[in-house]
Amino acid sequence: MATVYLVYLLFKQDRCEPLLLESLQGEVNFVSATQYQLADGLHNIRKVVFTLLPVGLLILHKDSHRVMLWRDSLPEAKYRELVVMLKREH
């Protein structure tokens, strides 16, 4: 019975705030440390969370939307350059 209740709580929480993060998909171009471009337009970055650096970068938008840029989604050298650029600003 406890398992059913736990699953219920997880689904209830997921409706309010998703547990799984959306990933950045498609061609991403970082215009600056505060903006990046996707096919659907320009997105403003409010904050970057570097705690997950070995796995990826958690990017928070100005509207509190969260997306994840996974470390293995780009070459190691490009990932390091991006981290350095973002750390200067955030």
C-alpha positions, 0 to 999 in steps of 0.5 A: 500500500505504501508503494501505491501511495508513493507513486501517487505522490510522485505523479501529483508532484510531477503535475505541479513541477516536472521531476524530469528535466527537459533537454536542449534539443537541436542546434543550439547557438550560445549568443552570449552568456545570457542568451542562446538561440534555438530553432524556435527563437532566442532564449534568455538565461537567468542562471546556470547551475554548475553543481551538476557539471560532471553530468551537464549544465542546468539552465534556468530561463527568466520565466523559471523554465528549466532545461538541461544541456548534457555534457555528452551532447557536444565535444569535450573541448566545446563543453569546456569553452562553454563552461568557462564563458558561462562561469564568467557571467553567472 
